[in-house]
Amino acid sequence: MGKSDPDRGAEPVPDEPAHGVTPYCPHFQETVELIGRRWSGVIIRALLAGAVRFSDILTRVPGLSDRLLSDRLRQLEAEGIVKRTVYPDTPVRIEYELTTKGRELETIVRALDTWAARWTEGYDAPAAQG
């Protein structure tokens, strides 16, 4: 049962919307802010195809600077979304890939693609990778 809202008279105010989603969740906010940080989403999208090198990500994401990519990869690695692997070849080779936690974002990325294709004028969704 809802609470009464003094501004609306005796009509009850629901505690939870009919569709079952509460109006606020701190975990949801943290997640949206992490994934929604500038360039984070497109970096995750670029990694959906599998393990790649730093330069490969820069090639796949036009306009992304080295410094910002390095910063975002560190943040995503700290959150357990990206794994960094160093291969002791000559020269040293470093690859980045999504962890299991990161790969679970694929459904969300594809849903955003679908939404963008439908609602963003001029959007041309790239062919599915991987």
Secondary structure, 3 states (H helix, E strand, C coil): CCEECHHHCCCEECCCCCCCCCCCCHHHHHHHHHHCCCCHHHHHHHHCCCCEEHHHHHHHCCCCCHHHHHHHHHHHHHCCCEEEEEECCCCCEEEEEECHHHHCCHHHHHHHHHHHHHHCCCCCCCCCCC
